[in-house]
């Protein structure tokens, strides 16, 4: 079955401006979504935004420099990319108990004695 005949939307051309991602579809439609929908593209340089390739026969777009993929279905149905949750700050260093410190010293002393 021909993809175009099936009515599946496919991207023919993409353009990214300072404010939006614009997709020209093979059926003549032009759709756009806010650039903010893709936090990776929002933070990318213009050169990174211009370096893309179509996925498959136009089902989506991939930007290799920023590892971003957008599907035409997501754009049509209003599914913005989610920013990953940030990891909690590294926990404070664990306090070393006095007996642990003395164990390390003893191991070090034993190695010195064994070496002679």
Secondary structure as the mmCIF struct_conf table of DSSP 4:
data_model
#
loop_
_struct_conf.conf_type_id
_struct_conf.id
_struct_conf.beg_label_comp_id
_struct_conf.beg_label_asym_id
_struct_conf.beg_label_seq_id
_struct_conf.end_label_comp_id
_struct_conf.end_label_asym_id
_struct_conf.end_label_seq_id
HELX_RH_AL_P HELX_RH_AL_P1 UNK A 3 UNK A 6
TURN_TY1_P TURN_TY1_P1 UNK A 7 UNK A 7
STRN STRN1 UNK A 11 UNK A 16
BEND BEND1 UNK A 18 UNK A 19
STRN STRN2 UNK A 20 UNK A 25
TURN_TY1_P TURN_TY1_P2 UNK A 26 UNK A 27
BEND BEND2 UNK A 28 UNK A 28
STRN STRN3 UNK A 30 UNK A 34
HELX_RH_3T_P HELX_RH_3T_P1 UNK A 35 UNK A 37
HELX_RH_AL_P HELX_RH_AL_P2 UNK A 39 UNK A 43
BEND BEND3 UNK A 44 UNK A 44
HELX_RH_AL_P HELX_RH_AL_P3 UNK A 46 UNK A 50
STRN STRN4 UNK A 53 UNK A 55
TURN_TY1_P TURN_TY1_P3 UNK A 56 UNK A 59
STRN STRN5 UNK A 60 UNK A 63
TURN_TY1_P TURN_TY1_P4 UNK A 64 UNK A 67
STRN STRN6 UNK A 68 UNK A 71
HELX_RH_AL_P HELX_RH_AL_P4 UNK A 72 UNK A 77
TURN_TY1_P TURN_TY1_P5 UNK A 78 UNK A 78
HELX_LH_PP_P HELX_LH_PP_P1 UNK A 80 UNK A 97
HELX_RH_AL_P HELX_RH_AL_P5 UNK A 98 UNK A 115
#
